[in-house]
Amino acid sequence: MSNERKLRLIQVAKEFKVGLNTITDFLQKKGIKTDGSPNTLVEPDVYAVLEKEFGGSRITGNERESIRERISQKQATITGSETPGSLFFTSSGTQTHVR
């Protein structure tokens, strides 16, 4: 948390792509008290502990855009296959023209 703003526990769970119970169980094992509420504010030192443990599963902006691009291509494939005479991309990335 480089800008020192406090996040809620649910926001941290989403950021690290883990469940709320996973985070609360981990914190309890580390001896950090939490009530388990999704709205609990996470202190910077607690965030650092969570980042060290779960930070590797975080989605970066480039990965997010890549996922969105693949979803768009799949949607284009689906709608393109239903509309004769349209151009769409297959899962292999090639262009196909359906008549």
C-alpha positions in Angstrom: 0.0 0.0 0.0 2.4 2.6 -1.2 0.0 5.6 -0.8 -0.9 4.6 2.8 -4.6 4.7 2.2 -6.5 2.1 4.3 -8.4 -0.6 2.4 -11.2 -2.8 3.7 -10.6 -6.5 4.2 -12.9 -7.4 1.3 -10.9 -5.1 -1.1 -7.7 -6.7 -0.1 -9.2 -10.2 -0.6 -10.3 -9.2 -4.1 -7.0 -7.6 -4.9 -5.1 -10.8 -4.0 -7.8 -13.1 -5.5 -8.3 -15.1 -2.3 -11.4 -15.6 -0.1 -12.2 -13.5 2.9 -12.0 -16.7 5.1 -8.6 -17.5 3.7 -7.3 -14.1 4.8 -8.9 -14.2 8.3 -7.6 -17.7 8.9 -4.1 -16.7 7.8 -4.2 -13.6 10.1 -5.4 -15.7 13.1 -2.5 -18.1 12.5 -0.1 -15.2 12.5 -1.6 -13.9 15.8 -3.3 -10.8 14.3 -6.7 -10.2 15.7 -9.5 -9.5 13.3 -13.3 -9.7 13.6 -13.6 -11.2 10.1 -16.0 -8.5 8.9 -15.5 -7.6 5.2 -15.6 -3.9 6.2 -12.7 -4.2 8.7 -10.0 -1.6 7.8 -6.6 -3.1 7.1 -3.6 -1.4 8.7 -0.5 -0.8 6.6 1.6 -3.4 8.6 -1.1 -6.0 8.2 -1.4 -5.3 4.5 2.4 -5.8 4.2 2.0 -9.3 5.8 -0.8 -10.2 3.5 1.1 -8.9 0.4 4.1 -11.0 1.3 1.9 -14.1 1.6 -0.7 -13.6 -1.2 0.9 -10.9 -3.4 2.0 -13.3 -6.1 -1.6 -14.0 -7.1 -2.4 -10.3 -7.8 -3.6 -9.4 -11.3 -1.7 -6.6 -13.0 -3.2 -4.1 -15.3 -1.6 -5.7 -18.4 -2.9 -9.1 -17.5 -6.4 -7.6 -16.9 -6.4 -6.0 -20.3 -5.2 -9.3 -21.9 -8.1 -11.2 -20.2 -10.6 -8.6 -21.4 -9.2 -8.8 -25.0 -9.6 -12.6 -25.0 -13.1 -12.3 -23.7 -14.0 -9.8 -26.4 -12.5 -12.1 -29.1 -14.6 -15.0 -27.8 -17.7 -12.9 -27.8 -16.9 -11.7 -31.4 -16.5 -15.4 -32.3 -19.9 -16.3 -30.9 -21.8 -13.3 -32.4 -19.8 -13.7 -35.7 -20.8 -17.3 -36.1 -24.4 -16.5 -35.7 -24.3 -13.7 -38.3 -23.6 -15.0 -41.9 -21.1 -12.9 -43.9 -19.3 -11.6 -40.9 -15.6 -11.6 -40.0 -14.5 -12.9 -36.6 -11.5 -14.3 -34.8 -11.1 -17.9 -33.8 -9.5 -19.0 -30.6 -6.2 -19.6 -32.4 -6.3 -15.9 -33.5 -6.9 -16.4 -37.2 -9.6 -14.4 -39.0 -12.5 -16.3 -40.5 -15.2 -15.1 -42.9 -18.5 -16.9 -42.6 -21.0 -16.7 -45.5 
